[in-house]
Amino acid sequence: MYELQVEGMTCGGCANSVKKSVQALDSAAKVEVDLGSKKVRIDTKLGIDQVKAAVVQAGYPVTASTTA
């Protein structure tokens, strides 16, 4: 489980873009987005670098990450 601080998300469409970007690499990934805190929790088999790259590629900068 990873928790990312993702900037630039302002609406449900943004959250959906982040979710789809991760699930394009791991369709079984569980992605929870909290727009208020700009935190994204991801349960996936992917490595942290892959997850961060997917989110950045979707257009949202990752400013911090932790492994839970």
Residue frames as a rotation matrix with the C-alpha (Angstrom) as fourth column:
MET 1
0.589 0.808 0.000 0.00
0.808 -0.589 0.000 0.00
0.000 0.000 -1.000 0.00
TYR 2
-0.624 -0.753 0.211 1.32
0.762 -0.646 -0.052 3.40
0.175 0.128 0.976 -0.99
GLU 3
0.533 0.712 -0.458 0.16
0.726 -0.662 -0.185 6.86
-0.435 -0.234 -0.869 -0.04
LEU 4
-0.439 -0.652 0.618 1.02
0.879 -0.456 0.143 9.68
0.189 0.606 0.773 -2.40
GLN 5
0.021 0.366 -0.931 0.65
0.307 -0.888 -0.342 13.43
-0.951 -0.279 -0.131 -2.03
VAL 6
-0.409 -0.068 0.910 -0.60
0.907 0.079 0.414 14.48
-0.100 0.995 0.030 -5.47
GLU 7
-0.496 0.159 -0.854 -0.94
0.095 -0.967 -0.235 18.14
-0.863 -0.197 0.465 -6.39
GLY 8
-0.896 0.089 -0.435 -3.21
-0.425 -0.459 0.780 19.64
-0.130 0.884 0.449 -9.03
MET 9
-0.690 0.714 -0.118 -6.28
0.612 0.663 0.431 17.46
0.386 0.225 -0.894 -8.48
THR 10
-0.934 0.347 0.078 -9.38
-0.350 -0.856 -0.381 19.65
-0.065 -0.383 0.921 -8.21
CYS 11
-0.013 0.993 -0.117 -12.35
-0.993 -0.027 -0.114 17.51
-0.116 0.114 0.987 -9.22
GLY 12
0.439 0.301 0.847 -13.72
-0.320 0.933 -0.166 14.02
-0.840 -0.198 0.506 -9.73
GLY 13
0.983 -0.105 -0.150 -12.37
-0.124 0.223 -0.967 14.01
0.135 0.969 0.206 -13.28
CYS 14
0.166 -0.973 0.158 -8.86
-0.861 -0.221 -0.457 14.57
0.480 -0.060 -0.875 -11.94
ALA 15
-0.086 -0.135 0.987 -9.30
-0.797 0.604 0.013 11.75
-0.598 -0.786 -0.159 -9.45
ASN 16
0.799 0.463 0.384 -10.57
-0.132 0.758 -0.639 9.49
-0.587 0.460 0.667 -12.22
SER 17
0.747 -0.586 -0.315 -7.54
-0.457 -0.108 -0.883 10.29
0.483 0.803 -0.348 -14.40
VAL 18
-0.196 -0.827 0.527 -5.17
-0.975 0.107 -0.194 9.32
0.104 -0.552 -0.827 -11.58
LYS 19
0.152 0.352 0.923 -7.12
-0.532 0.816 -0.224 6.13
-0.833 -0.458 0.312 -10.91
LYS 20
0.960 0.279 0.025 -7.18
-0.116 0.479 -0.870 5.12
-0.255 0.832 0.493 -14.58
SER 21
0.448 -0.862 -0.238 -3.46
-0.756 -0.223 -0.615 5.83
0.477 0.456 -0.751 -15.03
VAL 22
-0.399 -0.561 0.725 -2.56
-0.866 0.491 -0.096 3.36
-0.302 -0.666 -0.682 -12.27
GLN 23
0.213 0.589 0.780 -5.15
-0.281 0.801 -0.528 0.79
-0.936 -0.106 0.336 -13.30
ALA 24
0.787 -0.038 -0.616 -3.84
-0.614 0.058 -0.787 0.86
0.065 0.998 0.022 -16.87
LEU 25
-0.220 -0.949 -0.227 -0.69
-0.798 0.309 -0.518 -0.80
0.562 0.067 -0.825 -15.47
ASP 26
-0.992 -0.006 -0.128 -2.41
0.071 0.808 -0.585 -2.96
0.107 -0.589 -0.801 -12.84
SER 27
-0.404 0.912 0.070 -6.12
-0.249 -0.183 0.951 -3.52
0.880 0.367 0.301 -13.47
ALA 28
0.213 0.473 -0.855 -6.53
0.657 0.578 0.484 -5.04
0.723 -0.664 -0.188 -10.00
ALA 29
-0.804 -0.594 -0.034 -5.10
0.439 -0.553 -0.708 -1.98
0.401 -0.584 0.705 -8.21
LYS 30
0.351 0.853 -0.386 -7.31
0.924 -0.248 0.291 -0.36
0.152 -0.458 -0.876 -5.58
VAL 31
-0.708 -0.563 0.425 -7.05
0.542 -0.820 -0.184 3.43
0.452 0.100 0.886 -5.77
GLU 32
0.376 0.779 -0.502 -8.66
0.926 -0.328 0.186 5.80
-0.020 -0.535 -0.845 -3.26
VAL 33
-0.514 -0.511 0.689 -8.44
0.570 -0.804 -0.171 9.55
0.641 0.304 0.705 -3.87
ASP 34
0.241 0.507 -0.828 -9.12
0.902 -0.432 -0.002 12.19
-0.359 -0.746 -0.561 -1.20
LEU 35
0.207 -0.128 0.970 -9.39
0.710 -0.662 -0.239 15.48
0.672 0.739 -0.046 -3.09
GLY 36
0.947 0.241 0.215 -9.52
0.038 -0.745 0.666 17.54
0.320 -0.623 -0.714 0.10
SER 37
0.665 -0.742 0.083 -6.13
-0.156 -0.030 0.987 16.40
-0.730 -0.669 -0.136 1.35
LYS 38
0.554 -0.392 -0.735 -4.78
-0.821 -0.106 -0.562 15.60
0.143 0.914 -0.381 -2.14
LYS 39
-0.416 -0.652 0.634 -3.80
-0.726 0.658 0.200 12.13
-0.547 -0.378 -0.747 -0.93
VAL 40
0.387 0.437 -0.812 -4.02
-0.818 0.569 -0.083 9.01
0.426 0.696 0.578 -3.04
ARG 41
-0.104 -0.344 0.933 -3.87
-0.699 0.693 0.177 5.56
-0.708 -0.634 -0.313 -1.42
ILE 42
0.315 0.109 -0.943 -2.97
-0.885 0.392 -0.250 2.75
0.343 0.913 0.220 -3.78
ASP 43
0.156 -0.210 0.965 -2.95
-0.469 0.844 0.259 -0.98
-0.870 -0.493 0.033 -3.13
THR 44
0.799 0.031 -0.600 -1.08
-0.596 0.170 -0.785 -2.57
0.078 0.985 0.154 -6.03
LYS 45
0.760 -0.586 0.282 1.54
0.499 0.803 0.325 -5.11
-0.417 -0.106 0.903 -7.01
LEU 46
0.641 -0.507 0.576 3.46
0.377 -0.446 -0.812 -2.36
0.668 0.738 -0.095 -8.84
GLY 47
-0.232 -0.801 -0.551 6.59
0.969 -0.144 -0.199 -0.77
0.080 -0.581 0.810 -7.44
ILE 48
0.264 0.332 -0.906 6.45
0.583 -0.803 -0.125 2.76
-0.769 -0.495 -0.406 -6.04
ASP 49
-0.629 -0.570 -0.528 8.43
-0.069 -0.636 0.769 4.19
-0.774 0.520 0.361 -8.97
GLN 50
-0.839 0.396 0.374 5.95
0.508 0.320 0.800 2.71
0.197 0.860 -0.470 -11.46
VAL 51
0.121 0.933 -0.339 3.02
0.987 -0.148 -0.058 4.13
-0.104 -0.328 -0.939 -9.52
LYS 52
0.063 -0.164 -0.984 4.55
0.287 -0.942 0.176 7.59
-0.956 -0.294 -0.012 -9.28
ALA 53
-0.893 -0.443 -0.079 5.45
0.028 -0.230 0.973 7.57
-0.449 0.866 0.218 -12.99
ALA 54
-0.515 0.782 0.351 1.86
0.823 0.337 0.457 6.66
0.239 0.525 -0.817 -13.93
VAL 55
0.369 0.666 -0.648 0.45
0.821 -0.560 -0.108 9.52
-0.435 -0.492 -0.754 -11.86
VAL 56
-0.241 -0.553 -0.798 2.96
0.024 -0.825 0.565 12.02
-0.970 0.117 0.212 -13.26
GLN 57
-0.943 -0.100 0.319 2.22
0.300 0.167 0.939 10.82
-0.147 0.981 -0.128 -16.80
ALA 58
-0.056 0.994 0.095 -1.47
0.994 0.047 0.101 11.55
0.096 0.100 -0.990 -16.12
GLY 59
-0.036 -0.046 0.998 -0.42
0.382 -0.924 -0.029 15.15
0.923 0.380 0.051 -15.49
TYR 60
0.857 0.385 0.342 -0.31
-0.176 -0.404 0.898 15.37
0.483 -0.830 -0.279 -11.71
PRO 61
-0.105 -0.989 0.107 2.93
-0.447 -0.049 -0.893 15.97
0.889 -0.142 -0.436 -9.79
VAL 62
0.686 0.171 -0.707 3.70
0.472 0.634 0.612 13.66
0.553 -0.754 0.355 -6.88
THR 63
0.352 -0.550 0.757 5.25
-0.516 -0.789 -0.333 15.74
0.781 -0.274 -0.562 -4.10
ALA 64
-0.404 -0.475 0.781 5.61
-0.910 0.295 -0.291 13.00
-0.092 -0.829 -0.552 -1.46
SER 65
0.318 0.519 -0.793 5.12
-0.510 0.799 0.319 9.29
0.800 0.303 0.519 -1.05
THR 66
-0.344 -0.373 0.862 5.10
-0.919 0.323 -0.227 6.75
-0.193 -0.870 -0.454 1.75
THR 67
-0.440 0.185 -0.879 4.77
-0.241 0.918 0.315 3.00
0.865 0.351 -0.360 1.97
ALA 68
0.002 0.532 0.847 2.13
-0.990 -0.117 0.076 1.82
0.140 -0.838 0.527 4.41
